Amino acid sequence: MAFVLALDAGGTKTLMAMANEQGAVTMLRSGPSLDPTSGADWPELFCQMVKPALDQQALQAAVMGMPFHDELKALSQEQDIVAAQALPCPVLVQNDVRVAFDGAFAGTGGVLVLAGTGSMAWASLNKTGDPHFRIGGWGDSFGDEGSAYWIGRESLALVGRGLDCRNETKTFAHRVLAEMSLRPDELIDWVYAQKNRRSAIAAIARITGRLAEAGDKDAQVILGRACDCLVEHANAAARLLGTADAPMRWSYAGGVFENACVLNGVRDRIGSEPHIPVLPPIGGALLRAAQLAGWRADDTFIEGLSMSLNKAFQSL
């Protein structure tokens, strides 16, 4: 039986999946982030993630969604080389946001807004020859507005100001610290002791999200600002597509959108309901891999892949 392989490597974790020609997922596993800016050991971690696929004699193609691909030239070249050397089949390495776009729209077009550890919008009408546009994705040093990292960083900044009595956010500060099981004097040590500081700070976004849903006004303000940033991405994408005067066809990906305050806030600001993602990002990578293998990746394949992925995620 023939198989394809897919990888969705974000800033916090990595998913690896395999599927057959019927769209049935035969393997789904999770592993650590392959963020090339967070450590030099990512090639070894990559090889460990894909090792189970090497036992499959009928591996037809692979699509790897990798962070920072096509953003940092030297790292992108290294990602291409590592993937090609590790796998005995045709391999396509793409930006992780591109495979999220492919999953969300499954062959059609629109604006994909991703807010995970980082943030970016990806847009295309997605017909043959149509250009693809990327908005944002400048990284945590001077971008990633509206991302989990951005929310976590803004939350920590507000905690610091509250503890110093520079503003009236001491209640928010103590709520965040309680969720983190930290005393005020432990916060700096905690931040600078993190091996993957970007991922650790991004995780604080979930705390801010829970506080916002519980009615904390300061948390709600932070998430509201995140929504503003993400909608700025989406509106820029629509202008690049030449569709700014029409109702936006948009979708979403990334853990930040699991928070209802963010999803509803972005929806209300855009003014149209989102296109529910057809497939998750790992499904987008599997779909592209099936196309790369020359399979008939039609609606029946996509429907089967969606159902099989949903089942596989339940046991992950």
C-alpha positions as CSV (number, residue, x, y, z in Angstrom):
1,M,0.0,0.0,0.0
2,A,1.3,3.5,-0.9
3,F,1.7,6.2,1.7
4,V,2.5,9.9,2.0
5,L,4.1,11.7,4.9
6,A,3.4,15.2,6.3
7,L,4.9,17.3,9.0
8,D,3.4,20.4,10.7
9,A,6.2,22.0,12.8
10,G,5.1,25.1,14.7
11,G,6.8,27.2,17.3
12,T,5.7,25.0,20.2
13,K,5.2,21.4,18.9
14,T,5.4,19.3,15.8
15,L,2.9,16.8,14.3
16,M,3.8,14.0,12.0
17,A,1.2,12.1,10.0
18,M,1.0,9.4,7.3
19,A,-2.0,8.6,5.1
20,N,-2.8,6.2,2.3
21,E,-4.5,6.7,-1.1
22,Q,-8.0,6.5,0.5
23,G,-7.2,9.4,2.8
24,A,-7.0,7.1,5.9
25,V,-4.5,8.3,8.4
26,T,-2.2,5.4,9.4
27,M,0.0,7.3,11.8
28,L,-0.2,10.5,13.8
29,R,2.3,11.5,16.5
30,S,3.4,14.6,18.3
31,G,6.9,15.8,19.1
32,P,8.9,18.9,20.2
33,S,9.1,22.1,18.2
34,L,11.5,22.1,15.2
35,D,12.0,25.9,15.5
36,P,15.5,26.4,14.0
37,T,16.0,29.6,15.9
38,S,15.6,27.9,19.3
39,G,18.3,25.4,19.1
40,A,20.9,23.7,16.9
41,D,19.5,20.2,17.6
42,W,16.5,20.6,15.3
43,P,17.9,18.4,12.5
44,E,18.3,15.5,14.9
45,L,14.8,16.0,16.2
46,F,13.5,16.1,12.6
47,C,15.1,12.8,11.8
48,Q,13.6,11.3,15.0
49,M,10.2,12.5,14.0
50,V,10.2,11.1,10.5
51,K,12.1,7.8,11.4
52,P,8.9,5.7,11.5
53,A,8.2,6.6,7.9
54,L,11.5,5.2,6.8
55,D,10.2,1.7,7.4
56,Q,7.5,2.2,4.8
57,Q,8.8,0.9,1.5
58,A,5.9,2.5,-0.5
59,L,6.4,6.1,0.7
60,Q,5.5,8.2,-2.3
61,A,5.9,11.8,-1.3
62,A,6.4,14.1,1.7
63,V,5.4,17.7,2.5
64,M,7.0,19.4,5.4
65,G,5.5,22.6,6.9
66,M,8.4,24.2,8.7
67,P,8.7,27.4,10.8
68,F,10.7,30.3,9.2
69,H,10.9,28.5,5.8
70,D,11.3,31.2,3.0
71,E,11.8,33.8,5.8
72,L,15.4,33.1,6.8
73,K,17.5,32.2,3.7
74,A,20.3,30.1,5.3
75,L,17.9,28.3,7.6
76,S,15.5,27.6,4.7
77,Q,18.3,26.0,2.7
78,E,19.3,23.9,5.7
79,Q,15.7,22.7,6.1
80,D,15.5,21.8,2.4
81,I,18.8,19.8,2.7
82,V,17.9,18.0,5.9
83,A,14.5,16.9,4.6
84,A,15.9,15.7,1.3
85,Q,18.6,13.7,2.9
86,A,16.4,12.2,5.5
87,L,13.6,10.9,3.2
88,P,13.8,8.5,0.2
89,C,11.0,10.2,-1.8
90,P,10.1,13.5,-3.4
91,V,10.0,16.1,-0.6
92,L,8.5,19.6,-0.6
93,V,9.4,21.9,2.3
94,Q,6.9,24.8,2.8
95,N,6.3,27.5,5.4
96,D,4.0,26.1,8.1
97,V,1.5,28.8,7.4
98,R,1.3,27.7,3.8
99,V,0.2,24.2,4.8
100,A,-2.3,25.8,7.2
101,F,-3.7,27.7,4.3
102,D,-3.9,24.6,2.2
103,G,-5.8,22.8,4.9
104,A,-8.2,25.6,5.7
105,F,-9.3,26.1,2.1
106,A,-8.5,22.7,0.6
107,G,-7.9,23.9,-3.0
108,T,-10.0,27.1,-2.9
109,G,-8.9,30.6,-2.0
110,G,-9.2,33.3,0.6
111,V,-7.3,34.8,3.5
112,L,-5.9,32.6,6.2
113,V,-5.1,34.3,9.5
114,L,-2.7,32.2,11.7
115,A,-2.1,33.0,15.4
116,G,-0.1,30.4,17.1
117,T,3.2,30.9,18.8
118,G,3.8,33.4,16.0
119,S,1.4,35.2,13.6
120,M,1.0,35.7,9.9
121,A,-1.7,35.9,7.2
122,W,-1.5,33.9,4.0
123,A,-3.7,34.9,1.0
124,S,-4.4,33.7,-2.5
125,L,-7.3,33.3,-4.9
126,N,-5.5,30.0,-5.4
127,K,-6.3,29.4,-9.0
128,T,-3.6,28.2,-11.4
129,G,-1.0,30.9,-11.7
130,D,-2.4,33.1,-8.9
131,P,0.2,34.7,-6.6
132,H,0.4,33.9,-2.9
133,F,0.8,36.7,-0.4
134,R,2.3,36.7,3.1
135,I,1.6,39.4,5.6
136,G,3.4,39.6,8.9
137,G,5.5,36.8,10.2
138,W,8.4,39.1,10.9
139,G,9.3,37.2,14.1
140,D,9.2,37.8,17.8
141,S,11.9,40.5,17.8
142,F,9.8,43.1,16.0
143,G,6.6,41.4,14.8
144,D,4.3,38.5,15.5
145,E,1.6,40.9,16.6
146,G,-1.5,39.1,18.0
147,S,0.3,35.8,18.4
148,A,0.5,33.7,21.5
149,Y,4.0,35.0,22.1
150,W,2.9,38.6,21.7
151,I,-0.1,38.1,24.1
152,G,2.2,36.4,26.6
153,R,4.8,39.2,26.4
154,E,2.2,41.9,26.7
155,S,0.7,40.1,29.7
156,L,4.1,39.9,31.4
157,A,4.7,43.6,30.7
158,L,1.4,44.4,32.3
159,V,2.2,42.1,35.3
160,G,5.5,44.0,35.8
161,R,3.8,47.4,35.7
162,G,1.1,46.3,38.1
163,L,3.6,44.9,40.6
164,D,5.5,48.2,40.4
165,C,2.4,50.2,40.9
166,R,3.0,52.0,37.6
167,N,-0.7,51.4,36.8
168,E,-3.8,49.8,38.3
169,T,-3.3,46.3,37.1
170,K,-2.0,44.7,40.3
171,T,-5.1,42.4,40.5
172,F,-4.3,41.1,37.0
173,A,-0.7,40.7,38.0
174,H,-1.5,38.5,41.0
175,R,-4.0,36.5,39.0
176,V,-1.4,35.7,36.4
177,L,1.2,34.8,39.0
178,A,-1.2,32.6,40.8
179,E,-1.9,30.7,37.6
180,M,1.9,30.3,37.1
181,S,2.4,29.3,40.8
182,L,5.0,32.0,41.2
183,R,5.7,34.7,43.7
184,P,6.5,38.2,42.4
185,D,10.2,37.8,43.2
186,E,10.4,34.6,41.2
187,L,9.1,35.9,37.9
188,I,12.4,37.2,36.4
189,D,14.2,34.0,37.3
190,W,11.4,32.0,35.7
191,V,11.5,33.9,32.4
192,Y,15.3,33.8,32.0
193,A,15.7,30.2,33.0
194,Q,13.5,29.0,30.1
195,K,15.4,26.9,27.6
196,N,12.8,27.9,24.9
197,R,11.8,31.3,26.1
198,R,9.6,32.0,23.1
199,S,7.5,28.9,23.6
200,A,7.3,29.4,27.4
201,I,6.1,33.0,27.1
202,A,3.6,32.0,24.4
203,A,2.1,29.5,26.8
204,I,1.1,32.5,29.1
205,A,-1.5,33.4,26.4
206,R,-3.7,30.6,27.6
207,I,-3.7,32.1,31.1
208,T,-4.6,35.5,29.7
209,G,-7.3,33.8,27.6
210,R,-8.8,32.0,30.6
211,L,-8.8,35.3,32.6
212,A,-10.5,37.1,29.8
213,E,-13.2,34.5,29.5
214,A,-13.7,34.8,33.3
215,G,-14.3,38.6,32.9
216,D,-10.9,40.1,33.8
217,K,-10.9,43.5,32.1
218,D,-7.2,43.8,31.7
219,A,-6.9,40.4,30.0
220,Q,-9.8,41.4,27.7
221,V,-8.0,44.6,26.7
222,I,-4.9,42.6,25.7
223,L,-6.9,40.1,23.7
224,G,-8.8,43.0,22.1
225,R,-5.5,44.5,21.0
226,A,-4.5,41.1,19.6
227,C,-7.7,41.1,17.6
228,D,-6.9,44.5,16.2
229,C,-3.5,43.3,15.1
230,L,-4.8,40.1,13.4
231,V,-7.5,42.0,11.6
232,E,-4.8,44.5,10.3
233,H,-3.1,41.4,8.8
234,A,-6.4,40.2,7.2
235,N,-7.3,43.6,5.8
236,A,-3.8,44.0,4.2
237,A,-4.2,40.6,2.7
238,A,-7.6,41.6,1.2
239,R,-6.1,44.7,-0.4
240,L,-3.3,42.6,-1.9
241,L,-5.8,40.2,-3.4
242,G,-7.9,43.2,-4.8
243,T,-10.9,42.0,-2.9
244,A,-11.0,44.7,-0.2
245,D,-14.5,46.0,-1.3
246,A,-16.1,42.5,-1.2
247,P,-17.1,40.5,1.9
248,M,-13.9,38.8,3.1
249,R,-13.6,35.1,2.7
250,W,-11.3,34.3,5.6
251,S,-10.3,31.4,7.8
252,Y,-8.1,30.8,10.8
253,A,-5.5,28.5,12.3
254,G,-3.4,28.4,15.5
255,G,-4.1,27.9,19.1
256,V,-4.9,31.5,19.8
257,F,-8.2,31.1,17.9
258,E,-9.3,28.4,20.4
259,N,-10.2,31.3,22.6
260,A,-13.7,32.5,21.9
261,C,-12.8,36.1,22.8
262,V,-10.3,36.1,20.0
263,L,-12.3,34.2,17.3
264,N,-15.4,36.3,18.0
265,G,-13.4,39.5,18.2
266,V,-11.7,39.0,14.9
267,R,-15.0,38.0,13.3
268,D,-16.8,41.1,14.6
269,R,-14.0,43.4,13.4
270,I,-13.9,41.8,9.9
271,G,-17.6,41.8,9.6
272,S,-18.1,38.3,8.1
273,E,-18.3,34.8,9.4
274,P,-15.1,32.7,9.0
275,H,-14.8,29.8,6.6
276,I,-14.5,26.9,8.9
277,P,-11.2,25.1,8.1
278,V,-11.7,22.1,6.0
279,L,-8.6,20.4,7.3
280,P,-6.2,21.3,10.1
281,P,-2.6,22.3,9.1
282,I,-1.3,18.7,9.2
283,G,-4.2,17.8,6.9
284,G,-3.1,20.6,4.5
285,A,0.4,19.1,4.4
286,L,-1.1,15.6,3.8
287,L,-3.3,17.0,1.0
288,R,-0.3,18.6,-0.7
289,A,1.7,15.4,-0.3
290,A,-1.1,13.4,-2.0
291,Q,-1.0,15.9,-4.9
292,L,2.8,15.7,-5.1
293,A,2.5,11.9,-5.3
294,G,0.0,12.3,-8.2
295,W,-2.9,10.8,-6.3
296,R,-6.5,11.7,-7.0
297,A,-6.9,14.1,-4.1
298,D,-10.6,15.0,-4.8
299,D,-13.5,15.8,-2.5
300,T,-13.9,12.2,-1.5
301,F,-10.2,12.0,-0.5
302,I,-10.5,15.2,1.4
303,E,-13.6,14.1,3.2
304,G,-12.1,10.8,4.2
305,L,-8.9,12.5,5.3
306,S,-10.9,14.9,7.5
307,M,-12.8,12.1,9.2
308,S,-9.7,10.0,9.7
309,L,-7.8,12.9,11.2
310,N,-10.6,13.7,13.6
311,K,-10.5,10.1,14.8
312,A,-6.7,10.1,15.0
313,F,-6.6,13.3,17.1
314,Q,-8.9,11.7,19.7
315,S,-6.3,9.1,20.5
316,L,-3.2,11.3,20.2
